[in-house]
């Protein structure tokens, strides 16, 4: 397999595109740097002094990163509204700079307002952020009333640079972003197949462990990319039908790739291999690989087919014609027919079935990307049938979008109101404490308090973010000392290093908050050098103010309208369980002949809720948490839910094929198979809602034994009913497995313990 891995998806650019889906981080860094360079060029042409250059650079940075809307016309309107907001903020800063008490009170009111207006969406968030950050800039450069004309011109240059950088130099349209995300999905899908190919044939046990670990990581990255695509479909496609079609093809490809990996592990007789292996960290400690049972001739055939599947994935674009690809595609799709499977054990035949399903998913993805345009001259009968199924599915997709809106909380229960109160109190504490540390640079504590509340929803998240902020600041101070000594009084060398720090800050922000804080602090050391106010004591003060601001933020989060991490995770957990129940019940109803519903949107809601839960549990799973047992429990619960979500998505994907497929028919016997799962999910949700709830999770006979009708317990292997039952059985086991860590009793447990 070394030759296959050496080729890579399509070279280093594909690898980079897979590591940065949609090139979002690269574009953000380049756009910000371009905006700053343009602003500095304009200011330098007018001979602006260093303080105005620093103010222009910071204002251009704020005007660029504050705007998060996806449609260019919305971005332009927000940028236009941001300029008068910035002028008002810098003017008030210049006027109130000399009045300590009045200035502090206004700053607190501004902070409260900037957080409160987030309820109005991306535009409210952007304008609030611009108002706060520009007021901070006025404090940083010690703005005075006499400087207002120059500062207004500086802001004009900064916003002009931000506009040109965003709409001309580094332009990002919703269609372009979605296209790059699809490219990243293809690259990540190819990487998953590469790793799965390493599971074929003989290999040392330690090598298999590493491969399974790589497969788990790459499968998670593939799912992350799929979620990013789902979030961009509405803006990046021409209509709702195209969005729904692409969403279905992405989901099919993701599920097919994950199923192929699981079947390969089972074919290797990877003891205990199931979906939990791909979702639970360190799952290799629970399992042990053995020698591969795949015969030599079958191994060679499977390795060749996986190489062909990899080739199909890397040639998804319209510029990849050729009879060789058609031959490979026809051969792989033929495995969807039982008579074309090799004479091998059932587990090995399942692998070849999954190869055929993966090839079908790749074909559907190709048709969706190329708007259905593809060469059909050399199609085999199975390929023709697959195309007909895709055409029927495309015609059946309704363009209607659900218009139901969830009831929003009111008053202090509204997240923006609660956060505004918390950050206002924390900022007031930071102002008082910061004044004791330094009457000149107290605002650093306020900035840190503000930042730790951004994009957080619980006390635990604020604590972890504050810790990372302090850690990154300490490391950044060390770098700032070295860089300041390196540049001396070379102004433009310092600005060049500032630009590099800005790029690093935005490129690493989604990956590591500590690393982003490092670049911010290193940049500040250079800015102080430009303002001739640099000293080692200043950077040490920066650490002290940062620690103070983080502490004030934590105190405010704990004392003012607190949202405990446990409460937040329980709320998110209930949402996941409810959506899991809805998806599984609706999918089985459609598989048993019920009325078709929009399962794709339901599965998308499940993935979104699970992603929010995953973020909410990060404070519980962070290495610094002293609660080791709780950390293991949280990781296990999230992994089990990811396993259940995978099986629910698989059920939904299979059920979506029923109305239009000529080969997959509804099976009325499945109607009662999901009843126990539905009831058990209701019990789990009840215990999370009310600690006094009663009820037990039911376990017992296998799902296959619960089928209704003649010969219900023995569906033939390879049939759709057999596959559905396997997913239902794993889903049932996953739901029952959630009972123990959630403290929910299981029916018959005490009796079994007594008997034992």
Secondary structure, 3 states (H helix, E strand, C coil): CHHHHHHCCCCHHHHHHHHCHHHHHHHHHHHHHHHHHHHHHHHHHCCCCHHHHHHHHHHHHHHHHCCCCCCHHHHHHHHHHHHHHHHHHHHHHHHHCCCHHHHHHHHHHHHHHHHHHHHHCHHHHHHHHHHHHHHHHHHHCCCCHHHHHHHHHHHHHHHHHHHHHHHHHCCCCHHHHHHHHHHHHHHHHHHHHHHHHCCCCCCCHHHHHHHHHHHHHHHHHHHHHHHHHHHHHHHHCCCHHHHHHHHHHHHHHHHHHHHHHHHHHHHCCCCCCCHHHHCCCCHHHHCCCCCCCCCHHHHHHHHHHHHHHHHHHHCCCCCCCCHHHHHHHHHHHHHHCHHHCCCCCHHHHHHHHHHHHHHHHHHHHHHHHCCCCCCCCCCCHHHHHHHHHHHHHHHHCCCCCCCCCCCCCCHHHCHHHHHHHHHHHHHHHHHHHHHHHCCCCCHHHHHHHHHHCCCCCCHHHHHHHHHHHHHHHHHHHHHHHHHHHHHCCCHHHHHHHHHHHHHHHHHHCCCCHHHHHHHHHHHHHHHHHHCCCCCHHHHHHHHHHHHHHHHHHHHHHHHCCCCCHHHHHHHHHHHHHHHHHHHHHHHHHHHCCCCCCCHHHHHHHHHHHHHHHHHHCHHHHCCCCCCHHHHHHHHHHHHHHHHHHHHHHHHHHHHHHHCCCCCCCCCHHHHHCCHHHHHHHHHHHHHHHCCCCCCCECCCCCCHHHCCCCCCCCCCCCCHHHHHHHHHHHHHHHHHHHHHHHCCCECCHHHHHHHC
